[in-house]
Amino acid sequence: MLDQNHCWEAVQTRDAKRDGSFFYGVLTTGVFCRPSCPSRQPLRRNVRFYVSSAEAEAAGLRACLRCHPLDVAKPDSVSLRIREMCRFIEERSDEPLKLADMAAQAQLSPSHFQRTFKAMIGLSPKQYLDSARLRRLKQGLKESGDVTEAVYGAGYGSASRVYEQADTRLGMTPNQYRQGGRKVTITYATSETALGLMMIGATDRGLCFLQFGDRKEGLLALLFKEYPLATVEPMEKPSHSDFQKWVADLNAYLAGTNPRLDLPLDIRATVFQIRVWNYLQGIPYGEVQSYSEVAAGIGNPKATRAVASACAANRVALVIPCHRVIRGTGELGGYKWGLARKRTLIDQERASQARLIEASERS
């Protein structure tokens, strides 16, 4: 048990010697810190103490971007091991990883690993592996002139499996993706959501436009501006069953009951934008990263401004979660669809993640 008085004294004196022995969370900001954090000290009534970073994260708090408390997490922290497993899966997504193998690497039982990974990341280990493998395939298709080489290089056992998933995961066939796609017809429809009016534009392969606004006319003008060479027409009613499913998934996400939006995309972008957007889709549900952290994550730490530009160029809100990127100071930074929406999305994800973890622990 933590001694509350001793912990508070360590926070007041910014005692670096206590770093790693406990963490404190600030309920008003939604972050947790190490005792020596240089940030402005909070009021005592807004502070809670936690034995581990995992416990703080389970309470719905995110790591402070000033003191980086995860850097001092205990070596045997389950939270730290799960994060390490994300890197492990990313690096070995071309290998036939099994649940038992991944659990052994994390030094957890398969059931505990499966449950904890899903609670923290928002995906099962297999879903995370599939996502990492798909990103590797996309990169391979851009770099390789041979589809078969890219398919097997990404770790798929056969090309047929990729084509089976092409419409739902890749957004187009591998060969079309490699060629950059072709001019297509875009159909659109609007829907009222918890975040206001939403317009969705889609090809027969997937979403190419998802944005929020106040008026249908303004959103439609933006769609024409984004795709000036495409044929744009309203979606027929009743709408296609795929579109109905996409809208249902989006509304479930906005309601906090669907932490993972795995919807097909059909987007055109530069190689750098694709790298950034793929990385954003890997940021765990309920967490945020700074622009500089994203730049470092894609292997280009000096590209902070370019990362911000790629976020601003995003045409598909939510599915490409650019709302999870904030400034290094902890401020929200910019957001194409308004800071109020960004704040709502971040707060909602944190609260939903806390409920998921609590439900996982009860089970």
MARMIVO-480575 format. One line per 4 residues: their letters; for each residue x, y, z negated of C-alpha. Coordinates in steps of 0.2 Angstrom, whole numbers, plus 2048, in hexadecimal, padded with zeros to 3 digits. Each point is the difference from the previous one (the first is absolute). Last residue first. Example, Ala and Ser with C-alpha at 12.3 -4.5 7.8 and 13.67 -1.06 7.14 Angstrom:
REM residues 2
sa> 844:7FB:7DC ~ 7FA:7EF:7FD;
//
This chain:
REM residues 363
sres> 7BC:7C9:851 ~ 800:80E:7F4 ~ 811:805:806 ~ 7FA:801:812;
aeil> 7F1:80A:7FB ~ 80B:80D:7F7 ~ 80C:800:810 ~ 7F1:803:80B;
raqs> 7F9:80E:7F5 ~ 811:809:7FF ~ 801:7FF:813 ~ 7EF:808:802;
areq> 805:80E:7F5 ~ 810:803:809 ~ 7F8:7FF:811 ~ 7F2:80C:7FB;
dilt> 80C:80D:7F9 ~ 80B:7FF:810 ~ 7F0:801:80C ~ 7F8:80F:7F6;
rkra> 811:809:800 ~ 802:7FE:813 ~ 7EE:805:803 ~ 802:810:7F6;
lgwk> 810:803:809 ~ 7F8:802:811 ~ 7FE:7F5:80F ~ 812:802:807;
yggl> 808:7FE:7EF ~ 80E:80B:7FA ~ 80A:7FF:7F0 ~ 7F8:7F7:7F1;
egtg> 80C:807:7F3 ~ 80B:7F3:7F7 ~ 810:80A:802 ~ 806:7F3:80E;
rivr> 7F1:805:80A ~ 7F2:7F4:804 ~ 7FD:7F1:80B ~ 7F1:7F4:7FC;
hcpi> 7F4:80B:80A ~ 80A:7FA:810 ~ 7F6:7EF:7FE ~ 7FF:7FA:812;
vlav> 7F0:7F7:7FE ~ 7FA:80F:7F5 ~ 801:80D:80E ~ 803:7FB:812;
rnaa> 807:80E:80B ~ 811:802:7F6 ~ 809:80F:807 ~ 802:808:7EF;
casa> 807:7F0:7F9 ~ 80D:800:80E ~ 804:812:7FD ~ 803:7FD:7ED;
vart> 80C:7F1:805 ~ 809:80C:80C ~ 803:80C:7F2 ~ 807:7F2:7F5;
akpn> 80B:7F9:80D ~ 811:801:7F7 ~ 7FD:7F0:7F7 ~ 7FE:7F6:810;
giga> 7FE:7ED:7FC ~ 7EE:7FF:800 ~ 7FF:800:7ED ~ 80C:80F:7FF;
aves> 7F4:80A:80A ~ 7F1:7FA:7F6 ~ 809:804:7F0 ~ 804:811:806;
ysqv> 7ED:803:804 ~ 7FC:7FB:7EF ~ 7F7:7F0:7FB ~ 7EF:7FC:7FA;
egyp> 7F8:7F1:7F8 ~ 7EE:7FA:7FE ~ 801:7F3:80F ~ 812:7FC:803;
igql> 80A:809:80D ~ 801:7F4:80E ~ 7F4:809:80C ~ 80B:80F:7FE;
ynwv> 80F:7F6:807 ~ 7F6:7FC:80F ~ 7FB:812:802 ~ 812:806:7FF;
riqf> 807:7F3:80C ~ 7F2:804:80C ~ 804:813:7FF ~ 812:7FD:804;
vtar> 7FC:7F5:80F ~ 7F5:80D:807 ~ 7ED:7FE:7FF ~ 7F1:7F8:809;
idlp> 7F3:7F7:7F6 ~ 7F5:7F1:801 ~ 7FD:7FA:7EE ~ 7F8:7F1:7F9;
ldlr> 7FA:802:7EE ~ 808:7F9:7F1 ~ 7FA:80C:7F3 ~ 805:7F9:7EF;
pntg> 7FA:806:7EF ~ 7ED:7FC:804 ~ 7F5:804:7F1 ~ 805:812:7FD;
alya> 7F0:808:808 ~ 80B:808:80E ~ 807:7EE:803 ~ 7EF:7F9:801;
nlda> 7FB:80E:80C ~ 80E:7FC:80B ~ 7FD:7EE:800 ~ 7EE:803:805;
vwkq> 805:80C:80D ~ 80C:7F3:808 ~ 7F2:7F2:7FF ~ 7F4:80B:809;
fdsh> 80C:804:80D ~ 804:7ED:803 ~ 7ED:7FD:801 ~ 7FF:80C:80E;
spke> 7F4:80F:7FD ~ 7ED:7FF:802 ~ 802:80C:808 ~ 80D:804:80D;
mpev> 810:809:7FB ~ 802:812:807 ~ 80C:802:80E ~ 812:805:803;
talp> 80A:7FB:810 ~ 812:803:7FB ~ 80C:80D:808 ~ 7FD:80D:7F3;
yekf> 802:7F4:7F1 ~ 805:80B:7F0 ~ 7F7:80F:807 ~ 7F0:7F6:805;
llal> 800:7F9:7EE ~ 802:811:7F9 ~ 7F2:807:809 ~ 7F5:7F2:7FA;
lgek> 805:804:7EE ~ 7FB:812:802 ~ 7F0:7FC:808 ~ 7FB:7F3:7F3;
rdgf> 802:80D:7F2 ~ 808:800:7EF ~ 810:7F6:803 ~ 808:7EF:7FD;
qlfc> 80A:7F5:80C ~ 802:7EF:807 ~ 807:7FE:812 ~ 808:7F2:809;
lgrd> 7F7:7F1:7F8 ~ 800:7EF:808 ~ 802:7F6:810 ~ 7F0:805:80A;
tagi> 805:812:7FD ~ 7FA:809:7F0 ~ 7FC:811:7FA ~ 7F9:802:7EE;
mmlg> 7F9:811:7FA ~ 7FE:803:7ED ~ 7F5:80D:7F8 ~ 803:802:7EE;
late> 80C:7F7:7F4 ~ 7F3:7F5:7F8 ~ 7FB:7FC:812 ~ 7F4:806:80D;
stay> 803:7F7:811 ~ 804:805:811 ~ 802:7F6:810 ~ 80D:7FF:80E;
titv> 804:7F6:810 ~ 811:801:808 ~ 802:7F9:811 ~ 812:7FA:805;
krgg> 810:806:807 ~ 80D:7F3:7FE ~ 80B:7FA:7F2 ~ 812:804:7FC;
qryq> 807:7F2:80B ~ 806:7F6:7F0 ~ 7EE:802:7F9 ~ 7F8:7F9:810;
nptm> 80C:7F1:800 ~ 7FC:7FC:7EE ~ 7ED:801:803 ~ 7F8:80F:7F8;
glrt> 7FB:806:7EF ~ 80E:7F6:7F7 ~ 7F5:7F9:7F2 ~ 7EE:7FC:805;
daqe> 802:800:813 ~ 811:7F8:800 ~ 7FC:7F2:7F3 ~ 7FE:7F2:80C;
yvrs> 80D:807:80B ~ 80D:7FF:7F2 ~ 7FB:7EE:7FC ~ 802:7FB:813;
asgy> 812:806:800 ~ 805:7F3:7F4 ~ 808:7FE:7EF ~ 801:813:7FC;
gagy> 80F:806:7F7 ~ 803:811:808 ~ 80D:7F9:80C ~ 7F4:7F4:806;
vaet> 7F4:80D:806 ~ 80E:80C:806 ~ 808:7F3:80B ~ 7F0:7FB:807;
vdgs> 7FC:812:805 ~ 810:803:809 ~ 806:811:803 ~ 804:803:7EE;
eklg> 801:810:7F6 ~ 7EE:805:800 ~ 7FA:7EE:7FE ~ 80C:7FD:7F2;
qklr> 7FA:80F:7F6 ~ 7EE:7FA:802 ~ 805:7EE:7FB ~ 809:806:7F1;
rlra> 7F1:80A:7FB ~ 7F5:7F1:802 ~ 80C:7F5:7F5 ~ 7FF:80D:7F2;
sdly> 7ED:800:801 ~ 7FF:7ED:800 ~ 80C:7FF:7F2 ~ 7F6:80C:7F6;
qkps> 7F0:7F6:804 ~ 809:7F0:7FA ~ 806:808:7F0 ~ 7EE:806:7FD;
lgim> 7FC:812:802 ~ 7FC:80F:7F5 ~ 812:802:7FA ~ 7FF:7FF:7EE;
akft> 7F0:7F5:7FD ~ 804:7F5:80F ~ 812:7FD:7FA ~ 7FA:7FC:7EF;
rqfh> 7F4:7F3:805 ~ 80B:7F7:80D ~ 80F:801:7F4 ~ 7F6:7F9:7F1;
spsl> 7F8:7F2:80B ~ 811:7FB:808 ~ 809:800:7EF ~ 80D:80E:7FE;
qaqa> 812:802:803 ~ 7FE:80C:80E ~ 80A:7F5:80C ~ 7F6:7F1:7F9;
amda> 7F0:809:804 ~ 806:804:812 ~ 805:7EE:803 ~ 7EF:7F9:7F9;
lklp> 7F7:80D:80B ~ 808:7FA:80F ~ 80C:80A:80B ~ 802:7FA:812;
edsr> 80E:80D:805 ~ 7FE:80F:80B ~ 7F9:80A:7F1 ~ 811:7FE:7F7;
eeif> 805:812:7FD ~ 7EE:806:7FD ~ 7FD:7F1:7F5 ~ 80F:803:7F5;
rcme> 7FC:813:800 ~ 7EE:7FC:7F9 ~ 808:7F4:7F4 ~ 80B:80D:7F8;
rirl> 7F0:80A:7FD ~ 7F8:7F1:7F8 ~ 810:7FD:7F5 ~ 7FF:812:7FA;
svsd> 7EE:7FF:7FB ~ 804:7EF:7F7 ~ 80D:809:7F6 ~ 80F:7F4:7FD;
pkav> 80D:80E:804 ~ 7F8:80C:7F5 ~ 7FA:810:809 ~ 80D:80E:800;
dlph> 7FE:804:813 ~ 7ED:7FE:7FE ~ 800:810:7F6 ~ 804:80B:80F;
crlc> 803:810:7F5 ~ 7FA:80D:80D ~ 7F4:7F5:80A ~ 7F6:7FA:7F1;
arlg> 7FA:7EE:803 ~ 7EE:7FD:802 ~ 7F2:7FD:7F3 ~ 7F1:7F5:802;
aaea> 802:7F7:7EF ~ 807:7F1:809 ~ 80E:80C:806 ~ 804:804:7EE;
eass> 800:7EE:7FA ~ 80C:7FC:80F ~ 80B:80E:7FB ~ 803:7F7:7EF;
vyfr> 7FC:803:7EE ~ 7F4:80E:803 ~ 7FC:810:7F7 ~ 7F1:80C:802;
vnrr> 801:813:802 ~ 7F1:80C:802 ~ 7FD:804:7EE ~ 813:803:7FD;
lpqr> 7FF:80F:80D ~ 80C:7FE:80E ~ 813:804:802 ~ 805:809:80F;
spcs> 80A:7F4:80B ~ 812:7FC:7FB ~ 7FC:7EE:7FD ~ 80A:7F9:7F2;
prcf> 7F3:7F4:7F9 ~ 7FD:7F8:811 ~ 7F0:805:809 ~ 7EF:7FB:804;
vgtt> 7F4:809:80C ~ 7ED:804:801 ~ 802:812:7FE ~ 7F3:803:7F2;
lvgy> 803:7EE:7F8 ~ 813:803:7FE ~ 808:7EF:7FD ~ 80F:7FC:7F6;
ffsg> 80D:7F2:803 ~ 809:7F5:7F3 ~ 811:7F8:7FD ~ 806:804:811;
drka> 806:812:7FC ~ 801:801:7ED ~ 812:805:801 ~ 7FB:80E:80B;
drtq> 7F7:809:7F2 ~ 7F6:80E:807 ~ 7FF:808:7EF ~ 7ED:801:801;
vaew> 7FE:7F0:809 ~ 80B:7F7:7F3 ~ 7F5:808:7F2 ~ 7F1:7F9:809;
chnq> 807:7EF:800 ~ 805:800:7EE ~ 7EE:806:7FB ~ 7F8:7F3:80B;
dlm> 80A:7F1:7F9 ~ 7FE:7F4:80E ~ 7FA:7EE:7FC;
//
